[in-house]
Amino acid sequence: MKKELILKILAGIMMFAVVTSAYGLDVRLGGRIQAEYSVIDIDGFSSQSSIDDPTFYSSFGLKATENLGNGFKAFALVDYGFNLSGDIGAGRERYVGFSSDMLGELKVGRVHSLFADYIGGWTIDPFTYTSLQATGSGGTMIASANGLGSGTYTAVNSVIRIESITVNGFSFAGLLMPGDANSLEPNLGGVLGGGGNNAGNTGGANGQWDFQVAAKYAFDYKNHNVDLFGGYSRDNVSSIQKSISAVNLKSENVWRGGAVWSYKNFQIQGQYDYISNALGTATCSDAAALGAVGEVTRRCNSAINPGGDGSVWYTGGQYKLGNTTLIAQGGMTNAHSTGAFASRKAKSYTVGAFHHLSQRTSLFTGYQHVNVEDKNSTIDRDSNIWTAGIRHNFY
């Protein structure tokens, strides 16, 4: 029944696109699909292999744009992710907004975090949306819980997001989430107030607003291209989270800085995050971990201890050789101890390549090793991941 409903919706969208184009709207139906064969070997468990799209790279969606004149446009987006095992309709971005050639963009609804797609995050990770992605893999970027982190296919509910135009290389952005936005917090295994019913309060107690601010600066010099970025994120503690006696939770703060340098066929990228009083952004949701609590392949290695402090850094390099991009990257998480949790470290390195058959179709393969030093466990469950896949974009 669900698959039949999806097909009916898609057919209706295609008919809508044909009809509305006659009224001056630009309506586009598009998407992408990926399949990868991956083998995940975690200490103490049997190797797990599958042919799937575990990171939900695959998606379909609808984007509409209307020219309002004088440099203004109205736009809307609806995007749904899916994998190859029958999970259809995982909601991602869904928003409406305006853009101005002189000012920038305003989006309202469910959108990606600034830490995900504006300053670093998965935009500087060539293996994003594969089993080798930096998010959650062993250091290398913050996992996303309520959406304010660097998660890939997660997004932030109930927000307003603004982005400026670029002036002399400078641009900035901001994101606001109203307080007391109930039942928007994902499953955090009950540690921070989440659970099967997604009970929580992502906007903080007593009407406090969660927010992020970010800025970028780009310049070129004799074939050298440099992008600098930085930002701050605040996730206010909710009333439910304050009531958890096991951890003395406070509002979370995250600071990020990073850069991308490229010269001809070479590129080096990296970022550093410092987190205090970790709540959602730096802990581990089901979405960020690519699995529910208890699953063997669940990965929370880049998480900071709930209510604790810590740091996460990531660096990587790329070299383009014709249609092939060679990649090497890695990073480390240092999660400080709290009253309820001992310290934990995780290090990872990844090597691999992408080969572009065309602008829309590419092949990829690689290997990743994660080394874990977890004083909360009697066994440090290191992991090894091999993968090979193909992806195609259609729009």
C-alpha positions in Angstrom: 0.0 0.0 0.0 2.8 2.4 0.9 4.6 1.8 -2.4 1.4 2.2 -4.4 0.7 5.5 -2.6 4.3 6.7 -3.4 3.7 5.9 -7.1 0.4 7.8 -7.1 2.1 10.8 -5.5 4.9 10.8 -8.1 2.4 10.6 -11.0 0.4 13.5 -9.5 3.6 15.5 -9.2 4.5 14.9 -12.8 1.1 16.0 -14.0 1.3 19.1 -11.7 4.7 20.0 -13.2 3.3 19.9 -16.8 0.2 22.0 -15.9 2.0 24.7 -13.8 4.8 25.2 -16.4 2.1 26.9 -18.5 1.6 29.5 -15.7 5.3 30.6 -15.6 6.5 28.3 -12.8 9.7 26.3 -13.0 8.8 23.0 -11.5 11.4 20.2 -11.6 11.1 16.6 -10.5 14.5 15.0 -9.9 16.5 12.7 -7.7 19.4 10.3 -7.4 20.1 6.6 -6.6 23.0 4.7 -5.3 23.9 1.1 -4.6 27.0 -0.1 -2.8 28.4 -3.4 -1.7 29.9 -2.9 1.8 31.6 -5.2 4.3 31.7 -4.0 8.0 34.0 -5.9 10.3 33.7 -4.9 14.0 35.7 -6.5 16.7 33.7 -9.2 18.6 31.1 -9.6 15.8 30.8 -11.5 12.6 31.4 -9.4 9.5 28.3 -7.8 8.1 27.9 -7.4 4.3 25.1 -6.1 2.2 24.1 -4.5 -1.2 22.1 -1.4 -0.2 22.3 2.4 0.3 22.7 2.5 4.1 23.3 6.3 4.1 20.2 7.2 2.1 22.0 8.9 -0.7 19.1 7.9 -2.9 16.2 10.4 -3.0 13.5 11.9 -5.1 12.0 15.4 -4.8 10.2 18.3 -6.3 11.6 21.9 -6.6 9.5 24.8 -7.7 10.7 28.4 -8.5 8.7 31.4 -9.5 10.2 34.7 -10.7 8.5 37.6 -8.9 10.4 40.3 -10.7 13.0 42.9 -9.6 15.5 40.2 -8.7 13.1 38.4 -6.3 12.1 34.7 -6.5 9.8 32.4 -4.5 10.8 28.8 -4.2 9.8 25.5 -2.5 11.4 22.1 -2.0 10.2 18.7 -1.0 12.8 15.9 -0.7 12.5 12.3 0.4 15.3 9.8 0.9 15.1 6.0 0.5 17.4 3.0 0.4 17.3 -0.2 -1.6 15.8 -2.4 1.1 12.3 -1.1 0.9 12.5 2.0 3.2 10.8 4.6 1.1 9.9 8.1 2.2 12.5 9.2 4.8 11.8 12.9 5.0 14.6 15.3 4.5 14.4 19.0 3.5 10.9 20.5 3.1 10.8 24.3 3.0 9.4 27.4 1.3 11.2 30.7 0.9 12.4 33.7 -1.0 15.6 34.8 -2.7 16.9 38.2 -3.7 19.8 39.0 -6.1 20.8 41.9 -3.8 20.3 40.2 -0.3 20.3 36.4 -0.3 17.9 33.6 0.7 15.3 33.0 3.4 14.1 29.4 4.0 11.3 28.4 6.4 10.5 24.8 7.4 12.7 21.8 7.7 16.2 22.5 6.4 19.8 21.3 6.8 22.0 22.6 9.6 24.6 25.3 8.8 27.2 22.9 10.2 26.1 20.3 7.7 26.1 22.1 4.4 27.3 25.7 4.8 30.5 25.6 6.8 32.4 22.4 6.3 30.4 19.4 7.5 29.7 16.9 4.7 30.4 19.5 2.0 34.2 18.9 2.4 33.9 15.1 2.7 34.0 13.4 -0.7 32.8 10.2 0.8 29.6 11.7 2.2 26.6 9.5 1.7 28.7 6.3 1.5 29.7 3.7 4.2 33.0 5.5 4.4 31.6 9.0 5.3 33.3 10.9 8.0 30.2 11.6 10.0 30.1 9.2 12.9 32.9 7.0 11.6 35.5 7.5 14.2 36.3 11.1 15.0 36.0 13.2 11.8 33.0 15.5 12.3 30.1 15.6 14.7 27.2 13.2 14.5 23.8 14.8 14.3 21.0 14.2 16.8 18.3 17.0 16.6 19.7 18.1 13.3 22.0 20.9 14.5 25.1 18.8 13.8 26.8 17.6 10.7 24.6 14.7 9.9 24.1 13.9 6.2 20.5 12.9 5.5 19.1 14.5 8.7 17.6 18.0 8.8 16.4 20.5 11.4 12.6 20.8 12.0 10.8 24.1 12.7 13.5 26.6 11.7 14.1 29.8 9.9 17.4 30.0 7.9 19.0 33.0 6.2 22.0 33.2 3.8 23.5 36.3 2.5 25.0 36.9 -0.9 28.7 37.0 -1.3 30.3 40.4 -1.2 34.1 40.7 -1.8 34.5 37.1 -0.8 32.5 37.4 2.4 29.1 35.7 3.2 27.2 34.8 6.4 24.2 32.7 7.5 22.0 32.2 10.5 19.5 29.5 11.7 16.8 29.9 14.4 14.7 27.2 16.0 11.8 28.4 18.2 11.7 27.3 21.8 9.2 24.8 23.1 9.0 23.0 19.7 7.7 19.8 21.2 8.1 16.2 19.9 10.9 17.1 17.4 13.7 15.4 19.1 14.9 12.1 17.5 15.5 8.8 19.3 18.6 9.2 21.5 18.2 5.8 23.2 16.5 7.5 26.2 19.9 9.0 27.4 19.0 12.6 26.8 15.2 12.6 26.9 14.5 10.9 23.5 12.9 7.5 23.2 10.4 5.5 21.3 7.8 8.3 21.3 10.5 10.9 20.4 9.6 12.8 23.6 11.7 16.0 23.9 11.9 19.7 23.4 14.4 20.7 20.9 13.9 24.4 21.4 14.9 24.5 25.0 12.9 25.3 28.2 10.8 28.4 28.7 10.8 29.5 25.1 14.6 29.6 24.6 15.6 29.5 20.9 18.3 27.2 19.5 20.4 29.0 16.9 23.5 28.9 14.7 25.6 31.6 13.1 28.3 31.1 10.5 30.5 33.0 8.1 32.8 32.2 5.1 35.5 34.0 3.2 37.0 33.0 -0.1 39.9 34.3 -2.2 42.1 33.3 -5.1 45.9 34.0 -5.5 47.9 32.7 -8.5 45.9 29.5 -9.0 45.6 29.0 -5.3 41.9 28.9 -4.1 41.3 29.3 -0.3 38.0 29.1 1.6 37.9 29.9 5.3 34.9 29.3 7.5 33.7 29.4 11.1 30.6 29.2 13.2 28.9 28.8 16.5 25.9 26.6 17.5 23.8 26.7 20.7 21.4 23.9 21.6 19.4 24.9 24.7 18.7 22.3 27.3 15.1 21.3 27.4 12.8 20.9 30.4 12.8 17.1 30.0 16.6 17.0 29.7 17.0 19.0 32.8 15.0 16.5 34.7 17.4 13.6 33.9 19.1 12.8 37.2 21.9 10.6 35.7 23.5 13.6 33.9 23.7 17.2 34.9 22.8 18.6 31.5 23.3 22.2 30.5 22.9 24.1 27.2 25.4 22.9 24.6 27.9 25.1 22.8 29.9 24.2 19.6 32.6 26.3 18.0 33.9 25.4 14.5 36.7 26.6 12.3 38.1 25.2 9.1 39.5 25.8 5.6 39.8 24.3 2.1 42.9 25.0 0.0 43.1 23.9 -3.7 45.9 24.2 -6.3 45.3 22.9 -9.8 44.5 19.2 -9.2 45.3 19.1 -5.5 43.0 19.9 -2.6 43.4 19.8 1.2 40.5 20.4 3.6 40.0 20.3 7.3 38.0 21.5 10.3 38.1 21.6 14.1 35.2 21.5 16.5 35.2 22.2 20.2 32.1 21.1 22.1 31.0 21.9 25.7 28.0 20.4 27.5 27.1 18.0 24.7 23.4 17.5 24.1 22.0 16.6 20.7 24.6 17.9 18.2 27.6 16.0 19.5 25.9 12.9 20.9 24.4 10.0 18.8 21.0 9.7 17.2 19.7 6.7 15.3 20.0 8.6 12.1 23.6 9.7 12.7 24.7 6.2 13.7 23.1 4.5 10.7 21.2 2.2 12.9 19.2 1.7 16.1 20.6 0.9 19.6 21.8 -2.7 19.7 22.5 -3.1 16.0 26.0 -4.3 15.2 26.7 -1.8 12.5 25.7 1.2 14.6 28.4 3.9 14.6 28.7 6.6 17.3 32.4 7.0 17.3 32.4 10.7 16.7 30.0 11.3 19.7 30.9 13.3 22.8 29.7 11.9 26.2 26.3 13.3 27.1 26.7 16.5 29.1 30.5 16.4 28.6 33.2 18.4 26.7 35.4 17.3 23.9 36.9 18.0 20.5 36.6 16.6 17.0 38.9 17.2 14.1 39.0 16.1 10.5 41.5 16.5 7.6 41.7 15.1 4.1 43.4 15.4 0.7 42.3 14.8 -2.9 44.1 14.6 -6.2 42.3 14.5 -9.6 43.8 12.2 -12.2 41.7 12.6 -15.3 38.2 11.5 -14.4 39.4 9.8 -11.2 39.7 11.5 -7.8 42.1 9.8 -5.3 41.2 10.4 -1.6 42.9 10.1 1.7 41.4 11.5 5.0 41.1 10.9 8.7 40.5 12.4 12.1 40.0 12.0 15.8 37.5 12.5 18.5 38.5 13.2 22.1 35.5 12.8 24.4 36.3 14.0 28.0 34.9 12.1 31.0 31.8 13.2 32.8 30.4 12.2 36.2 28.5 9.3 34.5 30.8 8.4 31.6 34.5 7.7 31.2 36.7 9.3 28.5 36.8 7.9 25.0 38.9 8.4 22.0 38.4 7.4 18.4 40.7 7.7 15.4 40.0 6.9 11.8 41.7 6.9 8.4 40.1 6.4 5.0 41.6 5.8 1.5 39.7 5.4 -1.7 38.7 6.8 -5.1 35.8 8.1 -7.2 35.8 7.6 -10.9 33.3 9.7 -12.9 31.9 8.0 -16.0 29.9 11.2 -16.8 28.6 14.2 -15.0 25.8 12.1 -13.6 27.2 8.6 -13.1 30.2 7.7 -11.0 31.9 4.6 -9.4 33.6 4.6 -5.9 35.5 2.3 -3.7 37.6 2.5 -0.5 38.6 1.2 2.9 38.3 2.7 6.4 39.8 1.7 9.7 38.6 3.0 13.1 40.6 2.6 16.3 38.6 3.0 19.5 39.9 3.6 23.0 36.7 3.5 25.2 37.1 3.3 29.0 33.4 2.7 29.3 33.7 -0.7 27.7 35.8 -3.8 28.5 36.4 -4.2 24.7 37.5 -1.5 22.3 35.5 -2.4 19.2 37.7 -1.3 16.4 36.2 -1.6 12.9 37.2 -2.1 9.3 35.0 -1.2 6.4 35.4 -2.0 2.7 32.9 -0.7 0.1 32.4 -0.4 -3.7 29.4 1.3 -5.3 27.8 3.2 -8.2 25.6 6.3 -8.1 23.5 8.1 -10.7 21.8 11.5 -10.5 18.7 12.2 -12.6 17.2 15.6 -13.0 
